Amino acid sequence: MSFLRHIAVVVFISLNMQVIGQQITQYSQWAFNHFAINPALAGIKNCLDVRSGYRMQWAGFDGAPNSGLFTINAPLNKKQKKYNSSFHGLGAKVEHDVFGNFNNFALSFAYALHFPLEKGKRLSFGLSAGFQQFGFDHTKATTIDPDAAVAQSANMFLIPLIGAGGWYHTENWFVGASIDQLARNRWSDIGFTSRFQLHTMLTAGAKVGLENNITLLPSMLMRIPPAGPASLDLNLMVDFGNFFMTGLGYRNVDAVIAFFMFKMNKFTIGYSFDFITSNIQGGNFNTHEISLSFNTCRTPNKDANACPLFE
């Protein structure tokens, strides 16, 4: 019997108690796709922005999480390079996760309103709404001793998905905050009192221009679950001439992360490797993540410092 199936049994039996741990997908390349974690970024750029990603967490670990992500967003009636009028943005996000006996599919749409404060400064607010299909496959659960009480079926249920966020940026730095799972839906078809809990995320970052078209891009993300320790990501990226970006990240709970990103005209491809530092590292179960993006924005001038990961 696999180790993860033992875990699944414990989770299944414990679902009559309220689940208060981390319940949403974790991505290392969040700095490449702020809209994925904050609906206030919908349409904030001057163009159509399409991004996708795939995360293989703890590679080689039986039943480990595998996550896929696709986002698209664009502004509505926004004049190029104008900061003196408010504008709207729309976006959508599709996400699919499989972890152990659990399966999750989510589709949400976002709306954001962007307010200029003065040239180069902007305040944005956004809402997202959609649905989430969440399920647990009892047929993959194995008890130590045969137990007829363990149903031989797969339970799936459809629930609303609601989120909100705020964002402020200047030409050189940004701060943001978002809340996910505002509906706090109960796992009615799986457990008795278990439910999704509010998850808060705080972000901040800046750009520091250096000589020879080199730009430093420090950023941070704090994930605050309803209980347990907060997760803090600290990243330092270095951009070389708007063509190649690399950097390191540190997550206080479990990983040291290496980033690589290449820009090819309208396309960008990114890769990250999480070297796991938690107890699970003993089996060399590290994490790989790859992303691909496309946008219709004007290609950055290679003779200038890179824009930070926002506009």
FENKALIN-V634938 format. One record per residue. N is the residue number from 1. PSI is psi in radians with two decimals (NA if undefined). BURIAL is # if it has 16 or more other C-alpha atoms within 10 Angstrom, else .. Layout:
n: [N N]
psi: [PSI PSI]
burial: [BURIAL BURIAL]
This chain:
n: [1 2 3 4 5 6 7 8 9 10 11 12 13 14 15 16 17 18 19 20 21 22 23 24 25 26 27 28 29 30 31 32 33 34 35 36 37 38 39 40 41 42 43 44 45 46 47 48 49 50 51 52 53 54 55 56 57 58 59 60 61 62 63 64 65 66 67 68 69 70 71 72 73 74 75 76 77 78 79 80 81 82 83 84 85 86 87 88 89 90 91 92 93 94 95 96 97 98 99 100 101 102 103 104 105 106 107 108 109 110 111 112 113 114 115 116 117 118 119 120 121 122 123 124 125 126 127 128 129 130 131 132 133 134 135 136 137 138 139 140 141 142 143 144 145 146 147 148 149 150 151 152 153 154 155 156 157 158 159 160 161 162 163 164 165 166 167 168 169 170 171 172 173 174 175 176 177 178 179 180 181 182 183 184 185 186 187 188 189 190 191 192 193 194 195 196 197 198 199 200 201 202 203 204 205 206 207 208 209 210 211 212 213 214 215 216 217 218 219 220 221 222 223 224 225 226 227 228 229 230 231 232 233 234 235 236 237 238 239 240 241 242 243 244 245 246 247 248 249 250 251 252 253 254 255 256 257 258 259 260 261 262 263 264 265 266 267 268 269 270 271 272 273 274 275 276 277 278 279 280 281 282 283 284 285 286 287 288 289 290 291 292 293 294 295 296 297 298 299 300 301 302 303 304 305 306 307 308 309 310 311]
psi: [2.32 2.68 -0.71 -0.56 -0.56 -0.75 -0.73 -0.66 -0.78 -0.75 -0.80 -0.78 -0.54 -0.03 -0.14 -0.14 2.75 2.27 2.18 0.22 -2.98 2.23 -0.01 2.80 2.48 2.21 2.45 -0.53 0.60 -0.54 -0.28 -0.13 1.32 -0.55 -0.51 -0.43 -0.03 1.95 -0.26 -0.22 -0.01 2.07 0.30 -0.38 3.04 0.25 3.03 2.32 2.09 2.26 2.57 2.77 2.72 2.30 2.15 1.71 2.40 0.98 2.28 -0.20 2.20 2.11 0.26 2.76 2.41 2.23 2.42 2.55 2.43 2.26 2.65 2.38 2.76 2.70 2.82 2.11 0.69 2.26 2.40 2.21 0.44 2.27 0.01 0.20 2.57 2.78 2.93 2.78 2.59 2.66 2.97 2.65 2.32 2.34 2.45 2.25 2.45 2.19 1.98 -2.22 0.01 2.60 2.29 2.29 2.33 2.44 2.20 2.70 2.52 2.57 2.37 2.60 2.23 2.19 2.16 2.42 -0.78 3.08 2.21 -0.05 2.45 2.49 2.29 2.56 2.51 2.70 2.58 2.58 2.54 -2.57 2.80 2.24 2.04 2.41 2.87 2.22 1.79 -0.41 -0.33 -0.04 2.39 2.16 2.71 -0.75 2.42 2.33 1.98 -0.28 -0.31 1.94 2.44 1.16 3.00 2.16 2.23 2.47 2.63 2.26 2.71 2.65 2.10 2.38 2.93 2.74 2.84 2.72 2.42 2.35 2.68 -2.91 -0.24 -0.16 2.86 2.76 2.61 2.78 2.50 2.72 2.29 2.78 0.78 -0.46 -0.38 0.92 2.51 2.61 1.15 -0.60 0.07 -0.91 3.13 -0.81 0.00 2.61 2.84 2.54 2.82 2.39 2.18 2.42 2.31 2.31 2.70 2.67 3.01 3.00 2.50 1.93 2.33 -3.04 2.90 0.60 0.59 2.33 2.31 2.35 1.44 2.53 2.82 2.66 2.21 2.11 2.20 1.75 2.94 -0.37 2.80 3.10 2.53 2.59 2.23 2.10 2.24 2.10 2.56 1.89 2.61 2.12 2.30 1.77 0.55 0.48 -0.76 2.39 2.42 2.87 -3.13 2.64 2.77 2.21 2.13 -0.40 -0.36 0.01 2.64 2.33 2.39 2.36 2.54 2.37 2.32 2.39 2.25 1.61 -2.00 -0.08 2.61 2.34 2.36 2.62 2.47 2.61 2.13 2.01 1.96 2.26 -0.07 -3.08 -0.43 -0.22 -0.37 -0.42 0.19 0.66 1.37 3.09 2.41 2.50 2.35 2.55 2.68 2.31 2.74 2.36 2.81 0.27 2.76 2.37 2.25 2.59 2.12 -0.19 0.14 2.85 2.59 2.58 2.62 -3.13 0.77 2.94 NA]
burial: [. . . # # . . # # . . # . . # . . # # . . # . . # . # # # . # # # # # # # # # # # # # # # # # # # # # # # # # # # # # . # . # # # # # # # # # # # # # . . # . . . . # . . # # # # # # # # # # # # # # # # # # # # # # # # # # # # # # # # . . . # # # # # # # # # # . # # # # # # # . # # # # . . . . . . . . . . . # # . . # # # # # # # # # # # # . # # # # # # # # # # # # # # # # . . # # . . # # # # # # # # # # # # # # # # . . . # # # # # # # # # # # # # # . . . . # # # # # # # # # # # # # # # # # # # # # . . # # # # # # # # # # . . . . # # # # # # # # # # . . . . . . . # # # # # # # # # # # . . . . . . . . # # # # # # # #]
